[in-house]
Amino acid sequence: MKILVINAGSSSLKYQLIDMHHESILAKGNCERIGLDGGLFSYKNTDGQEKNLEVDMKNHTEAFMKVKDALLDPEVGVIQRLEEVSAIGHRVVQGGAKFSQSVLVTEEVIAGIEEQIPLAPLHNPAHIEGIRACQDVFGTTVPEVAVFDTAFHSTMPPKAYMYPIPYEYYEKYSIRRYGFHGTSHRYVSARCAEMMGNPNQELKVITCHLGNGSSITAVKDGVVVDTSMGLTPLDGFMMGTRCGSLDPSIVTFLQEKENLSPKEIDNILNKKSGLLGISGVSSDDRDVTKAELEGNPRAVLAHQILIYQITKYIGSYMAGMNGCDAIVFTAGLGENHVSHRQKICDGLSFFGVEVDHVLNEAMIRGKGGEISTLNSKIKVFVIPTNEELVIARDTRDILEKMSIMEK
C-alpha cells in the first residue's frame, strides 16, 4: 500500500509518498510560492534522484499536477500508474471540538473543517484547497483522510482546556485550549513508551516539540492531560517570532499607546516577538546562537528567557501529573540543540534529572536515543519526530477498516 501524505499551506504544499509495507519514504518534496511569482518545485526519490524547478503554480491543483508528473516521471518517478497511490492523508491544523480522531474525508467532513476556519483562518482554508486539489488531480475515487493536529489533545479535561473568562464565550465562540503539534507529540510519546519497554504506555511523559513553533505536552498513560499551546499556536512559551503567554493587559496597553489595530497587534505578537523580538537578530535560533557566542547581550537574554520558560513548563507538568517518568526532546531545536537540552535538564536537577554529556552531544542530525545517566531518576530522550508517518498510519488504518466493513 502506497500513501501520499500532504501538508498544504496557503502558498505551499509539502508531500511524501510512503510505502506502508516497510513504512519507507519513496519520494518527497515541496511546492513553494503557490499563487505567487517565482514558484519553486522540489522532488527527491529514495535513490537520491532530484527535480528542482522554478515554475509558477497558480493554485494547489497546478501544484498537485507537478507532484503527479514527478511521481510518474520515466526517469525519476517511483510509480508507473497513478492507481498505485492507494490513498491520500492530509494534515489539518484545527479540528476544534468536532474532530477528536482522524476521519475519512467526505463533503460533511469538509464542511466541518470549514466550520473551524474562525479558529484557524490561515490554515484550514489551505487544507480545504489541498483536499479539493487532490480530488481534481487524483479523482474522487481515491480515498482521502484528514488527520488533525488538535485530535491528540482532545483528551484534556475541562480543568486544563477551559479559560477562566465568562463561560458564555466558550458556549458562543468555542474559546478554549485546543493545542497543536498533536501528531508529533503522539508519535514521540508512543515511541518513548516503546523504548522504555512499556507498550501499555503506563507512563507519565513530558514531550517537548521545540522548533520555530514550539509546544510542550503532558501525556499520562498514553493520553494528553495538558499542553502549552491554546486557542491558537500563540499561547505557551516564547518561540521564533511568537511571544507565548503574557499579561493580557499588555495587548490593550500597547494598542492604546501605539494606536494599533487588532490586526497590527496580532502581527506584532505572532511575527515580531519571541527570539526575534528579544534578540533583535533573527527568529532562527542558529543566528541567535552565533550572536550569543559573539557576546551579543540581547541574544544571551533571548536564550535565557527561552530556557527558563521551557524549564518552568516541564516543572509545572511534573506537578500536574504528580510525577514524571520521562522527558522527550523533538523537532528542530529539540533534536539538534545540545546546549539547550543540557541547560534545561540542569534546571531540573532538583527532580533528579541528570544528563550524560557524551550521549547528549551525540544526539543530533536525526539520531535518537536516551541521553540520561543511569543515576537519573527521570529518563531523558531525544526522539526525531515523524508526523508524516502518523498521518500515513492513520490513513492506512481507516482504509483497512473500510475494507473489513465492505466485506
N, C-alpha and C positions, 0 to 999 in steps of 0.2 A: 504493500500500500504506500503510495506517494502522496504527501500532503503539502500543499502550498500554504505557507504562513505569511500573513500580510499585516503590516503595521502602517496604516495610512495616516498621514498628517495633512494639514491644509495645503501644503505645497511639496509634499514628499511622499514616497512610498517605499518602505523597506520590505524586502521579501526573502524568504528561504524556501527551498524545496527540500523536504526531508523524506528519506526512505525509512518508513517505520519498522521495516524488518530488522534493521540493525540500529535504528534511530540515528542514522548518519546523514549529514548535510550533503546533498548532491550539488546544489548551486545556491548562491545568494548574491544579493546586490541591493542597489538603491537607485531610486529615481528622485532627483532633486530639482528644485525650482520649477515644479509643475505650474503651468499657467503664467510663468514669468519668462522673460528673455534669458538666454544663456542656460537653458536646461542641460542637466548632466545625467547620463545613464551609466551605471556600472554593473558589471556582472562577472562572477568568478565561479568556476565549477570545481569539482573535487580534485581534478588533475592540475589545478592551478592555472588553467587557461582563462584569459580575461577578455572582456569587452569594455572599453571605456569610450563613450561617445558624447560629443557635445551636440545635443539635439533638442529642439523645442518640443514640449509636450503641452498642448493646450489644456488638457484636462486629465483626470485619472484614467479615463478609458484609453486615451492615447498612451499613457504610461504602461497600462496593462498590456497593450499591444506590443510594446517593446519587450516586456518581460516574456510574453508568449513567444515572440520571434526568437529571442535568445535561447530559451529552453529548447526550442525545436531546431536551432541552427545546426546545419550539417557538420560544421567544424567544431564548435564549442558546446553545442547543446547536449542535454543529458536525457532527453526523451525523444522518441520517434513519432509519437502520436499524442495529441492533446488529451485523449481519453485515458492516458496513463496517470493523469492527475485525478486521484480519487475524490478529493475534497479540498476545500479551502477554509483555513481557520483565520479569523480576524481578531486582532486585539482591539477592544473597545474600552476607552478610559473610564467612562461613567455609566454604571448600570443603575445607580440610585438604589432605592429600597425594592425596586421592581424585580431586579435580576440578582439572585443570590447564587447562581451557578451558570455554567456555560450552557448555551442553548442552540438548537438548530435554527438557522435564520429563516423566518417566514415574513410575510407582509406585516403580521401582527407584531413580530419582534422588532422589525424596522420602525414601526410606529412607536413602540416602547422606547427605543433608543432615541428617537426624535423627541419624545416627551422629556428626556433628561437634558436636552440642549441648554436650558437655562442654568443648569448646574455645571455644564462643560461646554460653553459656547464656542471655544476654539477647537475642541477635539471631536465631539460627537458628530457635527456636520461632516467633517472629513471622513469619519468612519463610515457614515452612510454613503458618501460619494464612493468610497472604496468598494463597498458591497455592491452598489449599483454598477460600477465599472466592471467588476468581476462578472456580473450577470451579462453585461454587454459582450464581453470578450469570450467567456467560457460557456455561456448559456445558462439557462435556469435549471437545467437537469443536474448540474454539478452541485452537490450539497455544500452549503456554507454554514460555518459555525461561528458564533460570537462568543468570545472569551473576555470577561470583564475584569478590569483592574481592581474594581471595588468588591468583587464577589467574595474573595477570601476573607475580607474584613467584615462580612455580613453577620458573623457570629458574635460580634461585640455586644455586650449587654448594654441596656439603656444608660446605666450609670457612667459608661465610658463614651457613648456616642452622643448623648444629649448635651446641649449647651445651656447654661443657666440664664437664658433670656425668656421672655414671656412665652409660655407653651403654645400660644396661638400661632406663633411664627413657624413652629415645627409643623403644625397642622395645615397651615396655609401654604407654606413655601418649601416644606421638607428640609428645613435648615437643621442639619445635624452633622456629626463627624462621619465621613464615608471612608477615608483612607485611600491610598493609591499604591502603586508598585506591587499590587497583590500577587501577581503571577510570580514575581521574583521572590517575595517573602515565602510564598507557598513552596516553591522549588527548593530553596536553600534550607528551610526548616525541615522539610521531609528528608533531604539529603543528609542533614545533620543527624537526624534520628537513625538513618541507615548506618552512618559512620560510627555512631555510638552503640550500634548493635541493639537498638530498641525499635523494632519495626512497628510496635503499637503506639509509638510516639508518646509514651507516658513520661513526658519531659516538660520542663519549663525552659523555653528557649527565647532569647532576645536576638532578633535578626536586624542587622544594620545595613541597609541599602544606601551606600554613600557614593554619590556622584555629583554631577552638576545640579541635579534634583535629588533630594535625599529624604529618607524616612526610616524610622525605627519602629519595629513591631514586637509586641509581647505575644508569644504563642504558647499556650498551655494545653497539653495533651492533644496537640495537633490542630487546635483551633485558636483564632485570634481573640484576645481579650482586650487589647488596646493597640492603638497605632498613633503616630505623631501627626501625620497629615490629616486635615479635617474636612470641612465642606469643600475646600479646594486644595490644590497642592501647595498653596502659600503657607499653610499652617505648619508648625513644628519648629525645627531649629534652622539656623541660617544655612543658605545654600549658595550656589554660584552667583545668582542675581536676586534671589528671593530672600526677604527679611526673616521669614519664620514668625513665630509668635511674638507679639509685642502688646504694649498697653493700648487698648482700642482708642483711647483718647488722643493718642499721637496722630491718628488719622484725621480727626476733626480739627485738632490744633494746627496741623500743617495746612489743611485746606483753608482755614481762616487766615493764617499768617502769610501763606504764599498765594492765596486766591486761586486754589486749584480745584478743578472739576473732579467728580468721581473717577472719570476715565484717566485723568492725569495722575491722581494719587495711586490708582491701581497700577499704572505703568511704572511709577517710582518704586513701589513695594515689590512688584514682580520682576522688573527688568533692570533696576538701577541700584539695588540694595545688596545684601549678602556680602560675599567675598569682594565683589566689585566695589560696592559702596564703601566698605570699611577700608580696604587696601588702597583704592584709587588706582590700582594697577590693572586688574583683569578679573574676569569671572572664572578663568581657567586656573585651577589650583597649581598646575605646573609653573605658570608665570608667577603666581604669588609665592610659591616655594623658592623660586630663583631670587625674587626680590627680598625675601626673608634672609636668605643666605648672604645677600649683599648688604644686609643691615638696615633695610627699609623698616622703620618702626611701625608703620601702619600695616605692612604685610605681617609683621610679627604679631601685632594685635589681632588681626583678622584670624590667624590660626589659633591664637589663644582663646578667642571667643568660640570658634568652631569646636575645638576640642573640649572646652569646658561645657558647652551646651550638650554635646553628644554624651559626655560622661554623666551629666545630670539626668538625661533621659534614661540611660541604661539603669542608673541607680534607682530612679523612680519606678521603673518597671519591675525591678527586683522586689521592691516594696509592694507593688501592686499584685504580684503573683506570689508573694510571701516566699521568695526563694528563686534560685536560678541554677539550672544545670549546665547551660552552655550559652556562649555569645558567638554570633556568626557575623563576619565581615564579608560584604559582597559589593558588586558594582565597581565602577572605575576607580574611585578612591579607596574603597574598602578592600579591593583586590590588589592594589598596587602601591599604596602609600604606607610604607613600612613605619615611618616616624609617627604618623597619626595613630596607627594601631597601637604602637608602643606607649605613646603618651596617654591615650585613652585608658588602656589597661593599667598603666601605672596609677592613674587616678582612681582605680577600683581595687587597689591593693588591700584596702580595709576589709573587703569582702573575700579576700583570699585569692584574688586573680593574680596569676603570675605567668608571664610570657617568656618563652625560650628565645633569646635574641637571635641565635643562629637560624632556628626554624622560621622565625618571623622574617628575617632578611631573605630567606629562600622563597617565600610565598609571594611571587609576583609574576606578571605576564602569563596569566592563565593557569598557574599552578595552584593547587588547593590542598589543604590538609590541616591537621591540628598544629597550633603554634604555642599551646600552653605547656608548662613544665609538668612533670609527674607529680609535683607537690601542689599544683594549683587546685584549689577547691572548686573552681568553676572551669570547665573546659572552654577553650577558645579556638575557633576555626576560621580559616579563610576558605570560602567556597565560591568558585566562579558561578555566577547565575546563568540560567538558561531559560529565559522567558518563552522563547520560540518553541522549545521542546514541550513546555507545559501546554501551550496552545495546540501543538500537534497531537499530543497525547489526548487532550480533551476532545479534539475533533475526531480522532480515531475511535475513542470510546463511544461517542454518540453515534457514529456510523455503525459500529458493531451492535449497539442496542437496536438501531433501526433495522438491521439485518435480522436479528432474532425476532423482533416483533412482526416483521413481514412473513417470517416462516410460520 
